Amino acid sequence: MALQVDIIPATGTDYFTTNIEDGIALADQALREEIAARHPEAWRRIEARRAFMTEVLGIRLRPEVLPFSNIPAVLPPFWLSRNSAMAVASR
C-alpha cells in the first residue's frame, strides 16, 4: 500500500514553519522480497533511506515501512539552514 505522509508541526504562533511530505509504502515480507529481487537498485535506495532514518534521525521503523523520498522524514529547523535537520533525542 502506497501512502503520502505529511508532518506539519504546529508552532502555536503566528509564524510559519517547514513541513515534511514523504511517500512511503507498507509491504509484507513477500512483497519486500519481490521488490529486492526485481528492483535491486531501488531496494538499495530504500535500505539506505531506512538506515538514515534510524541511525541519523533516530526514528524507529517497522520492517514493513519502505521510504521512497530522497529526503526521508527530514525536517530542516529553518528554511535557509539546509545543512541542519531535526532528530529524535537518544533514549
C-alpha positions as CSV (number, residue, x, y, z in Angstrom):
1,M,0.0,0.0,0.0
2,A,1.4,3.4,-1.0
3,L,0.8,6.4,1.3
4,Q,1.6,10.0,1.5
5,V,2.9,11.0,4.9
6,D,2.6,14.7,5.9
7,I,4.1,16.0,9.1
8,I,3.2,19.6,9.7
9,P,4.5,21.0,13.1
10,A,2.2,23.3,15.0
11,T,4.2,26.2,16.3
12,G,1.4,27.8,18.4
13,T,2.5,31.1,17.0
14,D,1.8,33.4,14.0
15,Y,5.0,32.1,12.3
16,F,5.0,29.5,9.6
17,T,7.3,26.5,9.7
18,T,8.6,23.9,7.3
19,N,6.9,20.6,6.9
20,I,7.6,17.1,5.7
21,E,5.8,15.4,2.8
22,D,7.1,11.9,2.0
23,G,5.9,8.9,0.1
24,I,6.1,5.5,1.7
25,A,4.9,2.0,1.1
26,L,3.8,-0.6,3.5
27,A,4.9,-4.0,2.3
28,D,4.7,-7.5,3.8
29,Q,7.7,-9.9,3.8
30,A,6.8,-11.4,0.4
31,L,6.5,-8.1,-1.3
32,R,9.7,-6.8,0.2
33,E,11.5,-9.9,-1.1
34,E,9.9,-9.4,-4.6
35,I,11.0,-5.7,-4.7
36,A,14.5,-6.6,-3.7
37,A,14.8,-9.4,-6.3
38,R,13.1,-7.5,-9.2
39,H,14.4,-4.0,-8.5
40,P,17.8,-4.3,-6.7
41,E,18.9,-0.7,-7.3
42,A,15.6,0.7,-5.9
43,W,15.9,-1.7,-3.0
44,R,19.4,-0.4,-2.1
45,R,18.0,3.1,-2.1
46,I,15.1,2.1,0.2
47,E,17.5,0.3,2.5
48,A,19.8,3.4,2.6
49,R,16.9,5.7,3.4
50,R,15.8,3.3,6.2
51,A,19.3,3.3,7.6
52,F,19.4,7.1,7.5
53,M,16.1,7.4,9.3
54,T,17.0,5.0,12.1
55,E,20.7,5.8,12.5
56,V,20.8,9.6,11.9
57,L,17.3,10.8,12.7
58,G,16.5,8.3,15.5
59,I,13.2,7.1,14.0
60,R,12.3,3.5,14.7
61,L,10.7,1.8,11.7
62,R,8.9,-1.5,11.4
63,P,10.3,-3.7,8.6
64,E,7.1,-3.1,6.6
65,V,7.8,0.7,6.1
66,L,9.6,1.4,2.8
67,P,10.5,5.1,2.4
68,F,10.5,6.4,-1.2
69,S,11.6,10.1,-0.7
70,N,15.2,11.2,-1.2
71,I,14.9,13.2,1.9
72,P,13.0,10.8,4.2
73,A,11.5,12.5,7.3
74,V,14.0,15.3,7.1
75,L,12.7,18.4,8.8
76,P,15.0,21.4,8.5
77,P,14.6,23.6,11.5
78,F,15.0,26.8,9.5
79,W,14.1,27.3,5.8
80,L,17.5,28.6,4.9
81,S,19.6,26.2,7.0
82,R,19.5,23.2,4.7
83,N,22.6,21.7,6.3
84,S,20.7,21.1,9.6
85,A,17.9,18.7,10.4
86,M,15.8,17.8,13.4
87,A,16.4,14.4,15.0
88,V,14.8,12.4,17.8
89,A,16.8,12.7,21.0
90,S,18.6,9.5,22.2
91,R,16.5,7.5,24.7
